[in-house]
Amino acid sequence: MKKSGCLLFDSLFYSIRSYDADRLRRNTVPVVAAIYAEDMYVPPALSERTAAAISNLRPWITNEYEHSGLRDDERVFTRLVAMQRDVV
């Protein structure tokens, strides 16, 4: 069943082993995610590797925000929605 919902992640999965990696590789749902280049909790390299392992995931790598960017500034959500709609 193909879904067309908008999935947003503040940070990517901390450990892909906690999820079904094969299923994530076969993902058909368009996904966008913010990766915070200077995240103090999640190493950006881990976020980037995780993003690369999920099909149809389009990351936004930014150093403008920190770990709580989605909660702290509505522009993060706005940017992710625009990415999902292919406006950015």
N, C-alpha and C positions, 0 to 999 in steps of 0.2 A: 504494500500500500504506500503510494507516494504522498508525502506530506508537503505542504507549501508554507508552513508556519515560519515565523521569525524567531530564531533562537539567539539569545544574547548571552554572552559569558563575560563577567567582570574579570575573572582570571581563568585561564584554562585549567583543565584537570591537573591536580597536583601530581598524580601518578596514574598513567594510563592503565597500569596493571589492575586498577580498581574497577575497570570497565571491560566490556567485551571488545578487545582490540580489533578482532576480525569484523565485527559489526560496524565499528567506527570507520574502518577502512572502506567499507561498502556503503557508507552513509549516502543517501540521496537527497537529504534535506539541506537546502542552502543555509549555511551558518556563518555568522560574523563574530569576531572576537577582538577584544582589546588586549594587547600584550604591552605591559608597562615596562619599558626598557630599564627603569631604575627601581623596579619593585623590590621592596625590602623583605618580602616574605617568600616570593616564588622566583627562583632564578630565571631570567629571561630565556636562557638557552633551553631550559626544560619546557617552558611555555612554547617556544618555537618548534622544538622537536615534537611536542604533543600536537600542536596545530598541524604540522606536516603529516602526521599519522591519521588525521581525520579528513576523509574525502569531503569535498564541497565546502571546506572551511576557508574563509577569507579573513586573514588576520590584519589588524591595524596595529602596527608597532609604533608606539609613541613614548616620548620622554616628557611630554607636557603634563602628565598626571601620574599619580602614585597608585598604590594598591587599591585604594578606595575611590578611584576616579568616578566610577559609575554612580556611586552614592553621593559624592561630593559636588559634582558639576553636571548639570543637565545636558551640557554640550557633548558629553561622552555618549549618552544615549542617543542624542540627535544624530551624531556622526555615525554610530552603528546602524541606526535605522536607514540613514541615507546610503550607507554601503550596501545594506540588504536590498534596497530598491535600485541599486546600480546608479545612483545619482553622484556618488563620489568615486 
